[in-house]
Every structure is written in C-alpha cells, then in structure tokens.
Amino acid sequence: MAESILTPIEQHVVDFVYKIRTEKNLTQEDIGTIIDVKQTFIANIENPKNRSKYNLNHINKLADHFGLSPQDFLPKRPL
C-alpha cells in the first residue's frame, strides 16, 4: 500500500485486514457487512490519503468472524 497519513500501528491494522480480505477473496462490502459499516467506509480505510481507520470494536468483530484474537491484528512489538 502507498504512504499513509495514519500512524504506523494504525497502518499495520489496515494492512493486516487488507491481507485477510484479499487472501480470502472478500470484497470491501463483505468486510463492511462483518463490522456493520458501508462499503464506502472500507474503501476510505484502504485509501492511504484518507484518515479513516478501524477501531477496537471493528477489530473485535473481525477477530470473532475469522476465529482470531484481537491481538492477532496488532504487531508483535511496538512500532
């Protein structure tokens, strides 16, 4: 992904969700359905020129859906 205006940890989470989405051949709308937001919100999150980002509730819903821990969405070490 291109250079972002998000902090490194915010960008890490965006990249992690993007990786899951593409590996599972899911659309932005699919991710939006999982976290109960519109597809345009996911498009904004994935656009590096936009400040939109996932919050802890989004991460929790995604972790539950994919059978992961919310911790899996975070880096192993501080950035």
N, C-alpha and C positions, 0 to 999 in steps of 0.2 A: 504494500500500500504506500501511497505517497506521504510526503511530510505532513505532519498533523499539527494542529494548534492545541491538541489535548496534551495533558501531562503524560509522561512515559507509562505510568501504570494504567491510566485510562485507555491509552492506545493499545496496551498489551491485552486488555479485556476485549476491546473491539476486534483486534486481530484474532484472538482466540475464538470468539463467537463466529467470525467470518470463516475461519478454518473449519470449524464444525459444520457450518452451513454448507460450504462448498463440498466438503468430503461426503456429506450425506445427501448431496444433490437437492437441498432445500432452497426454496425461494425466500426472498425478503418477506413476502406475505406469510409464508409458513412460520418464520421466526416471530413475526408480528402477532400471529394467532396464538402462539405459545405464551407470549408475555402480555397479550391483550392490548396491543397497540396497532396503529395503522401501518401499512407497508411503507408509507412515506416517511414515517419516523425511523424505520430501519434504514431506508435509503439515506436519510440525513446522518445517521450514525456512521454509516460506511463511507460517507463523503468526507475526505480529510479536511475540507475547507469549512466544515460545519462543526459547531461545538457540542452537538447532541451526543449523549453517551448513555450507556446502560447504568442503571442504579442498582442498589443491592437487592431490591425486590425483583428486578428483571433477572439478575444473576441467580437468585434463589429459584425462580420459576424455571429457568433454563436448566439449572443443575438437576432439579427434580424431574423434568421431562426426559433428560438424557441419561439419568441414572448416575450422575456425577455429584461430587461435593462442591459447594460454592468455592471452597479453597482451590479446586482444580482450575478455576478461572483466573487465579492470581499467580504472579511469578513466584518461583521458589525462594528468591532472595529480593530484598528491596531494590528498587531501580533508582 
